[in-house]
Amino acid sequence: MRTTVSGDAAAGLEAFLAERTEVNRRFFGAEAERLARLCHLMAERFARGGRLIAFGRSPAARSDARHIAVEFVHPVIVGKRALPALACTGDGGDLGLQARLLARPDDIAIAFGADEDGGEAAGALAVARARGCLTVDFARAGAEWELMPGAGDPGIEQELIETLYHVLWELVHVFFEHRGLLEGRSSRPRHHAGASSFLYPFLDEGEDNLPCVLDDVAQSVLMKAHEIGELRAQTLNENAAVLSAAAASLRRGFAQGGLLLALGNGGSATDAMDVVADFRAAGRPAIDLTEDPAILTAIANDIGPEAIFSRQVIAYGHAGDALLTLSTSGNSGNVIEALREGRRRGLETIALVGYDGGRIAAEELADHIVVTRSEHIPRIQEAQASAYHVLKELVCR
């Protein structure tokens, strides 16, 4: 059955997209050169054995801290090295204490949500900066590098910040392909991007001049910002009817006492955390099925990783509840099993997927399927963040 979008919903979606498009253009246009320099400084720290330490106390900030850590440790791009990164969240106690225990002079410290945690992240940054760490924040918390989205809307700001740290992760690797530009390394650079060359088509293999490489990286920042702008537009425009219908289903479920369950793997797991944080902040009951490592590891060890979510759907899900899943490929086995279990139990199912939608779309395994048409995982996740933020606004407005 084809779902149409009401005039009010269509106008709302158009406004959501227009605001995001303008803020994205303005922010990255202003910050591209600074981000290129920051990538270079981060690469120098990593080359000296430094680590990235991300701090986040609030529910949304914890999701970003964990997201940036998994991206650096577990690179999804062929040929990219794993770089050491840690997420220090409220689970480990006071953030300042964690900084005192862990921060080393060559590390990079990044704070999320420093304007909403009573000063904990700012305290952690102060400790890290005193130790000699390179420090970054998004809320004037005393870091050397303050990157201020200035969007006003928390959801839009978080989308910008997610794109920003994805861009840092992608482009810090450029300087490892130009090793002569890294402090303490050979002055003879290596001039190729290897298996990741499709990401950096602008790089001249003969380039050995730092200002020129910085300029190329700044141009790549702008290219990536433009790419997410277009992909966000595709996601929200093509899926307007799906998002509207999913929002209507969620509103009905919540009105009748229903619960939202959310899940995903890797970076998508941190996005599920963010979904739950957003709905809880809006007063709607939600459970993050990626949250409890004891449950996840017990199920993975005793049954198998494909059951880590479906087993929890059995435990928590009932008819009238909703299940929201995130998968960049649309093929994740544990996500598919969770969707199947959700349908068996009468849950309303929502899937956010990338590429061509994978098996989830091809086999119509969810009631509402939002397809982000890209094969670039960071951009898929960023567009999916816009989709679930808009979904929350449609449900809770």
C-alpha positions in Angstrom: 0.0 0.0 0.0 1.5 3.3 -1.0 1.7 6.0 1.7 1.4 9.6 0.8 2.8 12.6 2.8 0.4 15.2 4.1 0.9 18.8 3.3 2.1 19.6 6.8 4.5 16.7 7.0 5.9 17.6 3.5 6.4 21.2 4.6 8.1 20.0 7.8 10.4 17.7 6.0 11.3 20.4 3.5 12.1 22.8 6.4 14.2 20.1 8.2 16.3 19.6 5.0 16.7 23.2 4.1 18.0 24.1 7.6 20.5 21.2 7.5 21.7 22.0 4.0 22.4 25.6 4.9 24.1 24.9 8.2 26.2 22.2 6.6 27.3 24.5 3.8 28.2 27.3 6.1 30.0 25.3 8.7 32.3 23.3 6.5 32.9 26.2 4.2 34.2 28.2 7.1 36.2 25.4 8.7 37.7 23.4 5.9 41.2 24.9 6.1 41.3 24.5 9.9 40.1 20.9 9.7 42.9 20.2 7.2 45.5 21.5 9.6 43.9 19.6 12.5 44.2 16.4 10.4 47.9 17.0 10.0 48.5 17.6 13.7 46.5 14.5 14.6 48.6 12.4 12.1 51.7 13.7 13.7 50.5 12.6 17.2 49.5 9.1 15.9 52.9 8.8 14.2 54.6 9.5 17.6 52.5 6.7 19.2 49.7 8.9 20.5 46.1 7.8 20.9 42.8 9.5 20.5 40.8 9.7 23.8 37.2 10.7 23.5 35.3 12.0 26.5 31.5 12.0 26.8 29.2 12.0 29.8 25.6 12.7 28.6 23.7 10.0 26.7 24.1 11.7 23.3 27.8 12.5 24.0 28.5 8.9 25.0 27.3 7.8 21.6 29.6 10.2 19.8 32.6 9.3 22.0 32.1 5.6 21.3 31.4 6.3 17.6 34.6 8.1 17.0 36.6 5.4 18.9 35.2 2.5 16.8 35.9 4.4 13.5 39.6 4.9 14.3 40.1 1.4 15.8 38.1 -0.5 13.2 38.6 1.2 9.9 36.0 0.1 7.3 38.0 1.4 4.3 40.4 -1.2 2.7 44.0 -0.3 3.2 43.5 2.0 6.2 45.4 1.3 9.4 43.8 0.8 12.8 44.6 3.8 14.9 44.4 3.7 18.8 41.3 5.3 20.2 39.5 5.1 23.5 36.1 6.2 24.6 35.9 7.5 28.2 32.2 7.8 29.2 30.3 8.1 32.4 30.4 4.3 32.8 34.0 4.7 33.9 33.3 7.3 36.6 34.4 11.0 36.7 35.8 12.0 33.3 38.5 14.1 34.9 39.7 11.1 36.9 39.8 9.0 33.8 41.9 11.7 32.1 44.3 11.7 34.9 44.7 7.9 34.7 44.9 7.6 30.9 46.1 10.8 29.2 49.7 10.9 27.8 51.5 13.8 26.3 51.2 12.7 22.6 47.5 11.9 22.9 44.6 13.7 21.2 41.7 14.5 23.6 38.2 15.2 22.1 35.3 16.2 24.3 31.6 15.8 23.4 28.7 17.4 25.2 30.9 19.6 27.3 28.0 22.1 27.6 25.6 19.6 29.2 27.6 17.6 31.8 28.2 20.0 34.6 31.8 20.6 33.6 33.1 17.0 33.6 34.3 17.0 30.0 35.9 20.5 30.4 37.7 19.2 33.5 39.0 16.2 31.5 40.2 18.5 28.7 42.0 20.7 31.3 43.9 17.6 32.6 44.7 16.4 29.1 45.9 19.8 27.9 48.1 20.2 31.0 49.7 16.8 30.1 50.5 18.1 26.6 47.6 16.5 24.7 46.2 18.0 21.5 42.7 19.0 22.6 39.4 19.5 20.6 35.9 20.4 21.7 32.6 21.7 20.3 31.4 23.9 23.2 34.1 26.3 24.3 35.3 24.0 27.0 38.9 25.2 27.0 40.4 23.2 24.1 43.1 24.4 21.8 40.8 23.6 18.9 37.2 24.7 19.4 34.9 23.8 16.5 31.6 25.4 17.0 28.7 24.2 14.8 26.4 27.1 15.9 23.3 25.4 14.5 21.1 26.0 17.5 19.3 22.7 17.0 20.9 19.9 19.0 20.1 17.3 16.4 21.6 19.3 13.6 24.6 20.1 15.6 25.2 16.4 16.3 24.9 15.6 12.6 27.5 18.2 11.8 29.8 16.9 14.5 29.4 13.3 13.3 30.3 14.4 9.8 33.3 16.3 11.2 34.8 13.4 13.1 34.2 11.1 10.1 36.1 13.6 8.0 38.9 13.8 10.5 39.1 10.0 10.5 39.1 9.7 6.7 41.6 12.5 6.0 44.1 12.0 8.8 45.2 9.0 6.7 46.3 11.3 3.8 49.3 12.3 5.9 50.4 8.7 6.4 50.6 8.5 2.6 52.9 11.5 2.7 55.1 10.3 5.6 57.7 13.0 5.0 55.2 15.6 6.1 55.0 13.9 9.6 57.2 15.2 12.4 60.0 12.8 13.2 59.7 10.7 10.1 61.9 10.5 7.0 61.9 13.6 4.9 61.2 11.6 1.8 57.4 11.2 1.4 55.6 8.3 -0.1 53.2 9.7 -2.7 50.3 7.4 -3.2 47.0 6.6 -1.5 47.2 2.8 -2.1 43.9 0.9 -1.8 42.1 4.0 -0.6 43.0 6.1 -3.7 39.3 6.4 -4.7 38.9 8.6 -1.6 41.6 11.0 -2.6 41.5 11.4 -6.4 42.8 15.0 -6.0 46.2 14.0 -4.6 49.1 14.5 -6.9 51.6 11.7 -6.6 54.4 14.1 -6.9 53.2 16.4 -4.1 55.7 16.9 -1.3 54.8 20.4 -0.2 52.8 20.7 3.1 50.8 23.8 2.1 49.7 22.2 -1.1 48.7 19.0 0.6 46.8 21.0 3.2 45.0 22.8 0.5 44.1 19.5 -1.2 42.8 18.1 2.1 40.7 21.3 2.7 39.2 20.8 -0.8 38.4 17.2 0.1 36.6 18.4 3.3 34.4 20.6 1.1 33.8 17.7 -1.3 32.7 15.4 1.5 30.5 18.1 3.0 28.9 18.5 -0.4 28.5 14.7 -0.7 26.6 14.4 2.6 24.4 17.4 1.7 23.3 15.6 -1.5 22.9 12.2 0.2 20.9 13.8 3.1 18.6 15.4 0.5 18.2 12.0 -1.3 17.4 10.2 2.0 14.8 12.7 3.2 13.2 13.4 -0.1 12.9 9.9 -1.5 11.9 8.5 1.9 9.5 11.2 2.9 6.4 9.0 2.8 8.2 6.1 4.6 9.3 8.5 7.4 5.9 10.0 7.7 4.3 6.5 7.9 6.9 5.3 10.4 6.3 8.4 12.6 2.5 7.8 12.6 3.0 4.2 13.6 5.4 5.2 16.4 3.0 7.8 17.7 0.2 5.3 17.8 2.4 2.8 19.6 3.6 5.2 22.2 0.0 6.4 22.8 -1.0 2.9 23.6 2.0 2.3 26.0 4.4 0.8 23.5 8.2 0.7 23.7 10.9 1.4 21.1 13.8 -1.0 20.8 16.8 0.1 18.7 19.9 -1.7 17.5 22.9 -1.7 15.1 26.5 -2.9 14.8 29.7 -0.9 15.1 29.1 2.8 14.3 25.4 1.9 13.8 25.4 0.6 17.4 26.4 4.1 18.5 23.6 5.6 16.3 21.1 3.2 18.0 22.4 4.6 21.3 21.7 8.1 20.0 18.2 7.1 18.8 17.4 5.9 22.3 18.9 9.0 24.0 16.8 11.3 21.8 13.5 9.5 22.3 14.1 9.2 26.1 15.0 12.9 26.2 11.6 13.6 24.5 9.8 11.5 27.1 9.3 8.3 25.1 10.3 4.9 26.4 13.1 3.3 24.5 15.7 0.5 25.0 19.1 0.3 23.4 19.8 -3.4 22.6 23.5 -2.7 22.1 24.0 -1.3 25.6 24.7 -4.2 27.9 28.1 -6.0 27.2 27.2 -8.8 29.6 24.1 -9.7 27.6 25.8 -9.3 24.2 28.8 -11.4 25.1 26.7 -14.1 26.9 24.5 -14.5 23.9 27.4 -14.4 21.4 29.4 -16.9 23.4 26.5 -19.3 24.2 24.4 -19.1 21.0 26.2 -17.1 18.4 26.6 -13.5 17.3 23.6 -13.7 15.0 21.3 -14.0 18.0 22.6 -11.1 20.1 19.6 -8.9 19.1 16.8 -11.4 18.4 17.3 -12.9 21.8 16.7 -9.5 23.4 13.6 -8.9 21.1 12.2 -12.1 22.6 12.9 -10.9 26.1 11.7 -7.3 25.7 9.4 -7.0 22.7 5.6 -7.3 22.7 2.9 -6.6 20.1 2.4 -2.9 19.9 6.1 -2.1 20.5 8.5 -0.9 17.7 11.9 -2.1 16.5 14.2 0.4 14.8 17.3 -1.1 13.2 20.3 0.5 11.5 22.5 -1.3 9.0 24.7 0.4 6.4 24.7 -2.7 4.2 21.1 -4.0 4.8 22.7 -7.5 5.0 23.8 -7.8 8.7 22.7 -11.2 9.9 21.9 -10.3 13.5 19.8 -7.3 12.3 17.9 -9.6 9.9 17.2 -12.1 12.7 16.0 -9.3 15.0 13.6 -8.0 12.3 12.3 -11.5 11.7 11.8 -12.0 15.4 10.1 -8.6 15.7 7.6 -9.5 13.0 6.8 -12.8 14.7 6.0 -11.0 17.9 3.9 -8.3 16.3 6.3 -5.4 16.6 6.2 -2.5 14.1 9.6 -2.7 12.3 11.6 0.2 10.9 14.9 -0.3 9.1 17.5 2.4 8.0 19.8 0.9 5.4 22.4 1.9 2.9 23.7 0.7 -0.5 20.6 -0.5 -2.4 19.0 -1.7 0.8 20.5 -5.2 0.8 18.5 -8.2 1.8 16.3 -6.1 4.2 14.9 -4.1 1.3 15.0 -6.9 -1.3 13.0 -9.3 1.0 10.9 -6.5 2.6 11.9 -7.6 6.0 10.7 -4.4 7.7 7.4 -2.5 7.6 9.2 0.8 6.9 12.5 0.8 5.0 14.5 4.0 4.6 17.2 3.6 1.9 20.2 5.9 1.8 21.7 5.2 -1.7 25.4 5.3 -1.1 28.3 2.8 -0.7 30.3 5.1 1.5 29.7 4.0 5.0 30.5 7.3 6.9 28.2 9.3 4.6 25.4 6.6 5.0 25.6 6.9 8.8 25.5 10.7 8.6 22.4 10.6 6.4 20.8 8.0 8.6 21.4 10.3 11.6 19.4 13.0 9.8 16.6 10.5 9.1 16.2 9.3 12.7 16.4 12.9 14.0 13.7 13.9 11.6 11.7 10.8 12.6 11.9 11.8 16.2 10.8 15.3 15.4 7.8 14.0 13.4 6.8 11.7 16.4 7.4 14.2 19.2 6.4 17.6 17.8 
